[in-house]
């Protein structure tokens, strides 16, 4: 956990603007989704992350209908790229 001084140092080295988001955790069957709901200037962007020990075993049929296209590896959706927009 950062203290106030550490947080100020991080902000000095930030490469873009501030990314504001709420993180939600949603259990769906045996899966746990991390849902980042961006607010402020990045709204209405929502990015869903699924961590799994065997990602290749996950099929589309296992996912809820609110899961959209796969963006893994797409640098446009990492926090640094989002902050620079």
Buried (B, 14 or more C-beta within 10 A) or exposed (E): EEEEEEEEEEEEEEEEEEBEBEEEEEEEEEBEBEBBBBEEEBEEBBBBEBEEEEEEEEEEEBBEEEBEEEEEEEEEBEEEBBBEE
